[in-house]
Amino acid sequence: MIDEENAVAPPKNDEKDSPANNLVESPPESKPRSSQAPNGGFNAWLQVAGAFVLYFNTWGVINMYGVFQTFYQSNLLEHQSASNISWVGSIQAFLIFLGGTIVGPFFDLGYLRLLLSLGTFSTCFGMMMTSICKTYWQFVLAQGVTVGIGFGCLFLPSVAIVSQYFTTKKSIAFGIVSTGGSIGGVLYPIIFRQLQPQIGFGWTVRTIAFIILVTQLVPLFGMRLRTPSSTKRHDFLDLTAFKSKPYLLFCIGTFFGFMGIYVTFFYIQLFALEKTDINANLASYLLSIINAASTIGRLIPNFFADKTGPLNIQVPFAFILAVLCFGWIGIKSTAGSIVFCLLYGFFGGSFVSLPGVTIISLSPNLATIGIQLGMSFFIAGLGLLVGEPIAGAILRGHGGWIGLQVWCGVLLGISGIFSLAARVAKVGTKWGAKA
């Protein structure tokens, strides 16, 4: 948990600190301030709204990649393997985490506006370039690398800023923020599905880019640092954090968890079309169904996480997701596909929304929380980078769909084991302990 004695109060507004003059700012001066975190109020919830938009435009787009995967396999990149195409989405998702490692020290130094400005530009530019791509490597560079770099600048501030304004309500605040990713994952696939047949791939992707640009005005002009920036130049790594066993074990757990969790997001639509009796129109909405259920999963469990501790939610949900993946093997019908998507979305929503607040609760040194979040995100990103392409290789190799589903289930089970070990390392084996 965050130490309330070390939290600080928001600075007073004045003309030179107005949002319009701070799109790119120098690190703010460190000044003594009140120790009481607001845990509410207009400014605090404005940060939640800004972070919600950042999730909407980063994880919302990543969560829709299954739509791109299916479209590319049947249209623009039909001569490429499923594994090759999944590298585009995996690189994009990896860079959102790698970016956290790189931008963490800059966030700690106070360069919030600069990160938001660079991230918005790179994301919109990359999407515009994606709209005119023709070859595989063009998609890798535009949609994978350029958009991924933009996401990397935007993601970590969305997590770190909320921890400056909330202590007693941080899990529910993070839950609200993370629903941006699932709501984006609902709306963006529907936008693509409705517009692409009418205006073509290029203008559909440009429309998504314009939506991102307009909505980014909320964090650009509304978000601001509350705590004084560090005056000390930090390294990009704080290896002393790994001396904390709970932190280390949980980071390993997120590596395996994120290696497996998004396999379903990438391949559920293709699976339904190939192995069930679902019609093509309904199959195109399965990803939206997962993300809609994920919205509920990011709110209700996170509400209880404030009372029980995030690890006490993360651990059982990891094992439930593993069981669901093994159950996925037996699904052959439309009804089964929909029920699976609803359950996987609910439990998966909580699973992907809690790591940030869990890392903050396990942090051995909150003075460098940006760096520690960045390191944990990088480890998770390595898993995300290789998980989907390996799943694609299994699918088109000798493993088939059963091999892919077992791969996903085993990874989530291993994640649950390491998360459980982190809980034991933190609070022992006492059943009712908050962790």
MIZATOR-824814 format. One record per residue (C-alpha): x, y, z; residue number from 0. Coordinates in steps of 0.05 Angstrom, whole numbers, plus 5000, padded with zeros to 4 digits. Layout:
PT / xx / yy / zz / lumza
PT / X / Y / Z / NUM $
...
end
This chain:
PT / xx / yy / zz / lumza
PT / 5000 / 5000 / 5000 / 0 $
PT / 5022 / 5072 / 4989 / 1 $
PT / 5046 / 5108 / 5052 / 2 $
PT / 4998 / 5166 / 5062 / 3 $
PT / 5051 / 5204 / 5101 / 4 $
PT / 5094 / 5206 / 5038 / 5 $
PT / 5037 / 5227 / 4992 / 6 $
PT / 5032 / 5300 / 4973 / 7 $
PT / 4976 / 5350 / 4957 / 8 $
PT / 4963 / 5382 / 4889 / 9 $
PT / 4999 / 5447 / 4873 / 10 $
PT / 4961 / 5512 / 4867 / 11 $
PT / 4941 / 5532 / 4797 / 12 $
PT / 4972 / 5594 / 4769 / 13 $
PT / 4979 / 5624 / 4700 / 14 $
PT / 5047 / 5595 / 4683 / 15 $
PT / 5024 / 5525 / 4702 / 16 $
PT / 4962 / 5526 / 4658 / 17 $
PT / 4954 / 5464 / 4615 / 18 $
PT / 4961 / 5503 / 4551 / 19 $
PT / 5031 / 5526 / 4570 / 20 $
PT / 5053 / 5458 / 4594 / 21 $
PT / 5047 / 5411 / 4534 / 22 $
PT / 5123 / 5407 / 4539 / 23 $
PT / 5149 / 5427 / 4607 / 24 $
PT / 5211 / 5429 / 4648 / 25 $
PT / 5213 / 5387 / 4711 / 26 $
PT / 5174 / 5422 / 4766 / 27 $
PT / 5210 / 5445 / 4827 / 28 $
PT / 5206 / 5402 / 4889 / 29 $
PT / 5171 / 5439 / 4946 / 30 $
PT / 5146 / 5418 / 5014 / 31 $
PT / 5071 / 5402 / 5009 / 32 $
PT / 5014 / 5373 / 5049 / 33 $
PT / 5019 / 5299 / 5062 / 34 $
PT / 4945 / 5284 / 5052 / 35 $
PT / 4926 / 5251 / 4986 / 36 $
PT / 4858 / 5275 / 4961 / 37 $
PT / 4827 / 5206 / 4946 / 38 $
PT / 4773 / 5244 / 4907 / 39 $
PT / 4753 / 5313 / 4885 / 40 $
PT / 4751 / 5344 / 4816 / 41 $
PT / 4826 / 5345 / 4802 / 42 $
PT / 4835 / 5273 / 4824 / 43 $
PT / 4778 / 5246 / 4782 / 44 $
PT / 4801 / 5289 / 4723 / 45 $
PT / 4866 / 5248 / 4725 / 46 $
PT / 4824 / 5185 / 4724 / 47 $
PT / 4786 / 5211 / 4664 / 48 $
PT / 4851 / 5228 / 4628 / 49 $
PT / 4881 / 5160 / 4644 / 50 $
PT / 4817 / 5127 / 4621 / 51 $
PT / 4826 / 5159 / 4553 / 52 $
PT / 4899 / 5136 / 4550 / 53 $
PT / 4876 / 5065 / 4563 / 54 $
PT / 4820 / 5073 / 4511 / 55 $
PT / 4870 / 5094 / 4458 / 56 $
PT / 4926 / 5045 / 4476 / 57 $
PT / 4898 / 4980 / 4503 / 58 $
PT / 4833 / 4992 / 4466 / 59 $
PT / 4871 / 4988 / 4400 / 60 $
PT / 4913 / 4930 / 4423 / 61 $
PT / 4851 / 4893 / 4446 / 62 $
PT / 4822 / 4900 / 4376 / 63 $
PT / 4882 / 4869 / 4340 / 64 $
PT / 4844 / 4804 / 4331 / 65 $
PT / 4802 / 4841 / 4280 / 66 $
PT / 4865 / 4862 / 4242 / 67 $
PT / 4893 / 4791 / 4248 / 68 $
PT / 4832 / 4761 / 4215 / 69 $
PT / 4827 / 4815 / 4162 / 70 $
PT / 4900 / 4811 / 4143 / 71 $
PT / 4898 / 4735 / 4137 / 72 $
PT / 4839 / 4738 / 4089 / 73 $
PT / 4856 / 4802 / 4051 / 74 $
PT / 4918 / 4845 / 4051 / 75 $
PT / 4968 / 4794 / 4077 / 76 $
PT / 4936 / 4728 / 4057 / 77 $
PT / 5004 / 4700 / 4035 / 78 $
PT / 5033 / 4709 / 4105 / 79 $
PT / 5027 / 4657 / 4160 / 80 $
PT / 4985 / 4670 / 4222 / 81 $
PT / 5049 / 4671 / 4264 / 82 $
PT / 5080 / 4725 / 4219 / 83 $
PT / 5018 / 4769 / 4221 / 84 $
PT / 5013 / 4763 / 4297 / 85 $
PT / 5083 / 4793 / 4303 / 86 $
PT / 5053 / 4861 / 4283 / 87 $
PT / 5007 / 4861 / 4342 / 88 $
PT / 5058 / 4829 / 4388 / 89 $
PT / 5111 / 4882 / 4372 / 90 $
PT / 5059 / 4937 / 4384 / 91 $
PT / 5040 / 4907 / 4451 / 92 $
PT / 5112 / 4894 / 4471 / 93 $
PT / 5132 / 4967 / 4457 / 94 $
PT / 5076 / 4992 / 4503 / 95 $
PT / 5113 / 4956 / 4559 / 96 $
PT / 5184 / 4971 / 4535 / 97 $
PT / 5165 / 5043 / 4531 / 98 $
PT / 5147 / 5040 / 4605 / 99 $
PT / 5219 / 5021 / 4621 / 100 $
PT / 5247 / 5079 / 4580 / 101 $
PT / 5197 / 5133 / 4600 / 102 $
PT / 5194 / 5115 / 4674 / 103 $
PT / 5254 / 5158 / 4693 / 104 $
PT / 5227 / 5216 / 4652 / 105 $
PT / 5161 / 5211 / 4687 / 106 $
PT / 5197 / 5212 / 4754 / 107 $
PT / 5234 / 5275 / 4731 / 108 $
PT / 5168 / 5310 / 4715 / 109 $
PT / 5163 / 5307 / 4639 / 110 $
PT / 5090 / 5286 / 4636 / 111 $
PT / 5067 / 5334 / 4582 / 112 $
PT / 5126 / 5317 / 4537 / 113 $
PT / 5110 / 5243 / 4542 / 114 $
PT / 5036 / 5255 / 4526 / 115 $
PT / 5053 / 5300 / 4467 / 116 $
PT / 5103 / 5252 / 4436 / 117 $
PT / 5059 / 5192 / 4448 / 118 $
PT / 4998 / 5225 / 4415 / 119 $
PT / 5038 / 5245 / 4354 / 120 $
PT / 5072 / 5177 / 4344 / 121 $
PT / 5007 / 5139 / 4353 / 122 $
PT / 4967 / 5181 / 4304 / 123 $
PT / 5024 / 5184 / 4254 / 124 $
PT / 5033 / 5109 / 4257 / 125 $
PT / 4959 / 5096 / 4246 / 126 $
PT / 4959 / 5143 / 4186 / 127 $
PT / 5018 / 5106 / 4156 / 128 $
PT / 4983 / 5040 / 4169 / 129 $
PT / 4925 / 5063 / 4127 / 130 $
PT / 4970 / 5066 / 4065 / 131 $
PT / 5011 / 5003 / 4078 / 132 $
PT / 5014 / 4949 / 4024 / 133 $
PT / 5069 / 4900 / 4045 / 134 $
PT / 5082 / 4860 / 4108 / 135 $
PT / 5143 / 4899 / 4130 / 136 $
PT / 5107 / 4965 / 4121 / 137 $
PT / 5054 / 4941 / 4170 / 138 $
PT / 5109 / 4919 / 4219 / 139 $
PT / 5142 / 4987 / 4217 / 140 $
PT / 5079 / 5030 / 4218 / 141 $
PT / 5028 / 4992 / 4260 / 142 $
PT / 5078 / 4951 / 4300 / 143 $
PT / 5136 / 4998 / 4314 / 144 $
PT / 5111 / 5069 / 4305 / 145 $
PT / 5044 / 5060 / 4339 / 146 $
PT / 5077 / 5017 / 4392 / 147 $
PT / 5127 / 5072 / 4409 / 148 $
PT / 5070 / 5121 / 4417 / 149 $
PT / 5034 / 5072 / 4463 / 150 $
PT / 5097 / 5065 / 4504 / 151 $
PT / 5099 / 5140 / 4518 / 152 $
PT / 5025 / 5141 / 4538 / 153 $
PT / 5015 / 5078 / 4579 / 154 $
PT / 5060 / 5087 / 4640 / 155 $
PT / 5034 / 5157 / 4657 / 156 $
PT / 4963 / 5129 / 4657 / 157 $
PT / 4983 / 5082 / 4714 / 158 $
PT / 5032 / 5124 / 4752 / 159 $
PT / 4991 / 5188 / 4755 / 160 $
PT / 4932 / 5155 / 4790 / 161 $
PT / 4977 / 5131 / 4847 / 162 $
PT / 4993 / 5204 / 4863 / 163 $
PT / 4920 / 5221 / 4876 / 164 $
PT / 4892 / 5158 / 4908 / 165 $
PT / 4913 / 5115 / 4967 / 166 $
PT / 4850 / 5086 / 4999 / 167 $
PT / 4812 / 5081 / 4934 / 168 $
PT / 4868 / 5064 / 4886 / 169 $
PT / 4843 / 4995 / 4864 / 170 $
PT / 4775 / 5021 / 4843 / 171 $
PT / 4807 / 5082 / 4811 / 172 $
PT / 4853 / 5036 / 4771 / 173 $
PT / 4793 / 4993 / 4754 / 174 $
PT / 4756 / 5053 / 4725 / 175 $
PT / 4818 / 5073 / 4686 / 176 $
PT / 4829 / 5004 / 4658 / 177 $
PT / 4757 / 5000 / 4632 / 178 $
PT / 4780 / 5048 / 4579 / 179 $
PT / 4819 / 4991 / 4548 / 180 $
PT / 4759 / 4944 / 4547 / 181 $
PT / 4710 / 4998 / 4523 / 182 $
PT / 4759 / 5016 / 4468 / 183 $
PT / 4764 / 4942 / 4453 / 184 $
PT / 4688 / 4941 / 4445 / 185 $
PT / 4680 / 5003 / 4403 / 186 $
PT / 4741 / 5001 / 4357 / 187 $
PT / 4725 / 4931 / 4328 / 188 $
PT / 4653 / 4953 / 4316 / 189 $
PT / 4677 / 5017 / 4281 / 190 $
PT / 4724 / 4975 / 4238 / 191 $
PT / 4669 / 4924 / 4223 / 192 $
PT / 4618 / 4977 / 4203 / 193 $
PT / 4663 / 5024 / 4164 / 194 $
PT / 4711 / 4978 / 4127 / 195 $
PT / 4660 / 4950 / 4077 / 196 $
PT / 4634 / 5020 / 4063 / 197 $
PT / 4696 / 5064 / 4059 / 198 $
PT / 4753 / 5014 / 4053 / 199 $
PT / 4811 / 4995 / 4098 / 200 $
PT / 4850 / 5059 / 4089 / 201 $
PT / 4797 / 5109 / 4110 / 202 $
PT / 4773 / 5063 / 4166 / 203 $
PT / 4842 / 5065 / 4198 / 204 $
PT / 4847 / 5140 / 4186 / 205 $
PT / 4780 / 5149 / 4221 / 206 $
PT / 4807 / 5111 / 4281 / 207 $
PT / 4868 / 5156 / 4280 / 208 $
PT / 4824 / 5218 / 4281 / 209 $
PT / 4784 / 5190 / 4340 / 210 $
PT / 4849 / 5180 / 4378 / 211 $
PT / 4873 / 5250 / 4362 / 212 $
PT / 4809 / 5284 / 4386 / 213 $
PT / 4801 / 5243 / 4450 / 214 $
PT / 4874 / 5254 / 4469 / 215 $
PT / 4857 / 5327 / 4483 / 216 $
PT / 4830 / 5304 / 4551 / 217 $
PT / 4896 / 5279 / 4579 / 218 $
PT / 4937 / 5331 / 4543 / 219 $
PT / 4901 / 5389 / 4576 / 220 $
PT / 4874 / 5356 / 4639 / 221 $
PT / 4929 / 5313 / 4669 / 222 $
PT / 4982 / 5342 / 4714 / 223 $
PT / 5033 / 5316 / 4764 / 224 $
PT / 5014 / 5323 / 4837 / 225 $
PT / 5078 / 5302 / 4871 / 226 $
PT / 5143 / 5342 / 4864 / 227 $
PT / 5188 / 5313 / 4811 / 228 $
PT / 5253 / 5280 / 4831 / 229 $
PT / 5314 / 5325 / 4825 / 230 $
PT / 5359 / 5264 / 4821 / 231 $
PT / 5376 / 5234 / 4754 / 232 $
PT / 5353 / 5161 / 4757 / 233 $
PT / 5379 / 5102 / 4718 / 234 $
PT / 5331 / 5064 / 4675 / 235 $
PT / 5337 / 5005 / 4722 / 236 $
PT / 5331 / 4997 / 4797 / 237 $
PT / 5358 / 4927 / 4805 / 238 $
PT / 5353 / 4933 / 4881 / 239 $
PT / 5277 / 4924 / 4873 / 240 $
PT / 5289 / 4851 / 4853 / 241 $
PT / 5317 / 4838 / 4923 / 242 $
PT / 5244 / 4841 / 4945 / 243 $
PT / 5219 / 4770 / 4936 / 244 $
PT / 5145 / 4789 / 4928 / 245 $
PT / 5163 / 4839 / 4873 / 246 $
PT / 5209 / 4790 / 4837 / 247 $
PT / 5160 / 4731 / 4840 / 248 $
PT / 5102 / 4774 / 4816 / 249 $
PT / 5143 / 4800 / 4757 / 250 $
PT / 5158 / 4729 / 4736 / 251 $
PT / 5084 / 4713 / 4742 / 252 $
PT / 5065 / 4771 / 4697 / 253 $
PT / 5115 / 4746 / 4645 / 254 $
PT / 5079 / 4680 / 4638 / 255 $
PT / 5010 / 4711 / 4647 / 256 $
PT / 5018 / 4762 / 4591 / 257 $
PT / 5049 / 4709 / 4547 / 258 $
PT / 4983 / 4671 / 4550 / 259 $
PT / 4926 / 4720 / 4564 / 260 $
PT / 4924 / 4754 / 4496 / 261 $
PT / 4927 / 4690 / 4455 / 262 $
PT / 4852 / 4686 / 4459 / 263 $
PT / 4843 / 4759 / 4439 / 264 $
PT / 4885 / 4747 / 4376 / 265 $
PT / 4854 / 4681 / 4354 / 266 $
PT / 4783 / 4675 / 4381 / 267 $
PT / 4750 / 4701 / 4318 / 268 $
PT / 4791 / 4656 / 4272 / 269 $
PT / 4777 / 4596 / 4317 / 270 $
PT / 4702 / 4608 / 4316 / 271 $
PT / 4701 / 4613 / 4240 / 272 $
PT / 4742 / 4550 / 4231 / 273 $
PT / 4718 / 4504 / 4286 / 274 $
PT / 4647 / 4524 / 4306 / 275 $
PT / 4580 / 4533 / 4271 / 276 $
PT / 4579 / 4608 / 4283 / 277 $
PT / 4562 / 4654 / 4224 / 278 $
PT / 4615 / 4704 / 4199 / 279 $
PT / 4576 / 4765 / 4221 / 280 $
PT / 4569 / 4743 / 4293 / 281 $
PT / 4641 / 4718 / 4295 / 282 $
PT / 4664 / 4789 / 4280 / 283 $
PT / 4633 / 4812 / 4346 / 284 $
PT / 4665 / 4760 / 4391 / 285 $
PT / 4723 / 4805 / 4408 / 286 $
PT / 4674 / 4860 / 4427 / 287 $
PT / 4637 / 4811 / 4471 / 288 $
PT / 4702 / 4793 / 4507 / 289 $
PT / 4718 / 4866 / 4518 / 290 $
PT / 4648 / 4883 / 4541 / 291 $
PT / 4652 / 4829 / 4594 / 292 $
PT / 4721 / 4854 / 4610 / 293 $
PT / 4692 / 4922 / 4629 / 294 $
PT / 4652 / 4890 / 4685 / 295 $
PT / 4712 / 4848 / 4704 / 296 $
PT / 4755 / 4910 / 4713 / 297 $
PT / 4705 / 4943 / 4760 / 298 $
PT / 4673 / 4893 / 4808 / 299 $
PT / 4735 / 4853 / 4827 / 300 $
PT / 4776 / 4917 / 4833 / 301 $
PT / 4725 / 4945 / 4883 / 302 $
PT / 4737 / 4885 / 4927 / 303 $
PT / 4812 / 4888 / 4915 / 304 $
PT / 4815 / 4952 / 4956 / 305 $
PT / 4790 / 4911 / 5015 / 306 $
PT / 4824 / 4844 / 5004 / 307 $
PT / 4888 / 4867 / 4969 / 308 $
PT / 4900 / 4859 / 4894 / 309 $
PT / 4940 / 4794 / 4899 / 310 $
PT / 4881 / 4760 / 4932 / 311 $
PT / 4842 / 4774 / 4869 / 312 $
PT / 4898 / 4762 / 4819 / 313 $
PT / 4916 / 4692 / 4843 / 314 $
PT / 4849 / 4656 / 4838 / 315 $
PT / 4831 / 4692 / 4773 / 316 $
PT / 4895 / 4667 / 4740 / 317 $
PT / 4876 / 4595 / 4757 / 318 $
PT / 4804 / 4605 / 4733 / 319 $
PT / 4830 / 4632 / 4666 / 320 $
PT / 4874 / 4571 / 4659 / 321 $
PT / 4814 / 4525 / 4670 / 322 $
PT / 4774 / 4565 / 4619 / 323 $
PT / 4829 / 4556 / 4567 / 324 $
PT / 4828 / 4480 / 4576 / 325 $
PT / 4752 / 4483 / 4572 / 326 $
PT / 4759 / 4522 / 4506 / 327 $
PT / 4782 / 4456 / 4474 / 328 $
PT / 4711 / 4428 / 4478 / 329 $
PT / 4674 / 4487 / 4447 / 330 $
PT / 4640 / 4472 / 4381 / 331 $
PT / 4577 / 4515 / 4380 / 332 $
PT / 4556 / 4588 / 4375 / 333 $
PT / 4527 / 4588 / 4445 / 334 $
PT / 4591 / 4557 / 4474 / 335 $
PT / 4633 / 4610 / 4440 / 336 $
PT / 4592 / 4667 / 4468 / 337 $
PT / 4591 / 4639 / 4539 / 338 $
PT / 4666 / 4627 / 4536 / 339 $
PT / 4678 / 4699 / 4512 / 340 $
PT / 4636 / 4727 / 4568 / 341 $
PT / 4671 / 4687 / 4622 / 342 $
PT / 4741 / 4697 / 4594 / 343 $
PT / 4728 / 4772 / 4586 / 344 $
PT / 4704 / 4780 / 4658 / 345 $
PT / 4762 / 4743 / 4691 / 346 $
PT / 4813 / 4768 / 4641 / 347 $
PT / 4792 / 4840 / 4652 / 348 $
PT / 4811 / 4837 / 4725 / 349 $
PT / 4874 / 4798 / 4709 / 350 $
PT / 4902 / 4851 / 4663 / 351 $
PT / 4879 / 4911 / 4703 / 352 $
PT / 4909 / 4892 / 4771 / 353 $
PT / 4984 / 4885 / 4758 / 354 $
PT / 4997 / 4960 / 4761 / 355 $
PT / 4965 / 4970 / 4829 / 356 $
PT / 4996 / 4904 / 4853 / 357 $
PT / 5065 / 4928 / 4835 / 358 $
PT / 5053 / 4993 / 4872 / 359 $
PT / 5030 / 4954 / 4934 / 360 $
PT / 5092 / 4909 / 4930 / 361 $
PT / 5141 / 4966 / 4914 / 362 $
PT / 5201 / 4967 / 4961 / 363 $
PT / 5215 / 5040 / 4944 / 364 $
PT / 5159 / 5087 / 4922 / 365 $
PT / 5208 / 5143 / 4906 / 366 $
PT / 5225 / 5106 / 4842 / 367 $
PT / 5157 / 5077 / 4827 / 368 $
PT / 5160 / 5099 / 4754 / 369 $
PT / 5223 / 5058 / 4743 / 370 $
PT / 5195 / 4998 / 4780 / 371 $
PT / 5131 / 4999 / 4741 / 372 $
PT / 5172 / 5005 / 4678 / 373 $
PT / 5215 / 4945 / 4695 / 374 $
PT / 5154 / 4902 / 4711 / 375 $
PT / 5120 / 4924 / 4647 / 376 $
PT / 5181 / 4907 / 4607 / 377 $
PT / 5182 / 4836 / 4635 / 378 $
PT / 5108 / 4828 / 4620 / 379 $
PT / 5120 / 4856 / 4550 / 380 $
PT / 5173 / 4803 / 4535 / 381 $
PT / 5120 / 4751 / 4549 / 382 $
PT / 5069 / 4787 / 4505 / 383 $
PT / 5120 / 4794 / 4449 / 384 $
PT / 5132 / 4720 / 4441 / 385 $
PT / 5067 / 4690 / 4465 / 386 $
PT / 5022 / 4702 / 4404 / 387 $
PT / 5074 / 4685 / 4350 / 388 $
PT / 5090 / 4620 / 4386 / 389 $
PT / 5016 / 4605 / 4390 / 390 $
PT / 5010 / 4619 / 4316 / 391 $
PT / 5068 / 4572 / 4301 / 392 $
PT / 5035 / 4518 / 4344 / 393 $
PT / 4969 / 4529 / 4307 / 394 $
PT / 4998 / 4519 / 4238 / 395 $
PT / 5047 / 4466 / 4260 / 396 $
PT / 5030 / 4398 / 4289 / 397 $
PT / 4994 / 4425 / 4351 / 398 $
PT / 4933 / 4454 / 4317 / 399 $
PT / 4879 / 4488 / 4357 / 400 $
PT / 4885 / 4440 / 4416 / 401 $
PT / 4959 / 4455 / 4421 / 402 $
PT / 4945 / 4530 / 4421 / 403 $
PT / 4892 / 4523 / 4475 / 404 $
PT / 4936 / 4480 / 4519 / 405 $
PT / 4994 / 4529 / 4510 / 406 $
PT / 4949 / 4586 / 4534 / 407 $
PT / 4922 / 4547 / 4594 / 408 $
PT / 4991 / 4523 / 4618 / 409 $
PT / 5020 / 4594 / 4615 / 410 $
PT / 4963 / 4623 / 4656 / 411 $
PT / 4969 / 4566 / 4706 / 412 $
PT / 5044 / 4580 / 4715 / 413 $
PT / 5027 / 4654 / 4724 / 414 $
PT / 4979 / 4635 / 4780 / 415 $
PT / 5033 / 4593 / 4815 / 416 $
PT / 5083 / 4650 / 4816 / 417 $
PT / 5031 / 4701 / 4837 / 418 $
PT / 5012 / 4654 / 4894 / 419 $
PT / 5085 / 4649 / 4913 / 420 $
PT / 5089 / 4726 / 4914 / 421 $
PT / 5029 / 4728 / 4961 / 422 $
PT / 5061 / 4677 / 5008 / 423 $
PT / 5126 / 4716 / 5007 / 424 $
PT / 5089 / 4779 / 5026 / 425 $
PT / 5040 / 4757 / 5080 / 426 $
PT / 5053 / 4683 / 5092 / 427 $
PT / 5001 / 4628 / 5088 / 428 $
PT / 4948 / 4663 / 5130 / 429 $
PT / 4883 / 4656 / 5090 / 430 $
PT / 4850 / 4722 / 5110 / 431 $
PT / 4912 / 4767 / 5105 / 432 $
PT / 4907 / 4827 / 5059 / 433 $
PT / 4956 / 4822 / 5002 / 434 $
end
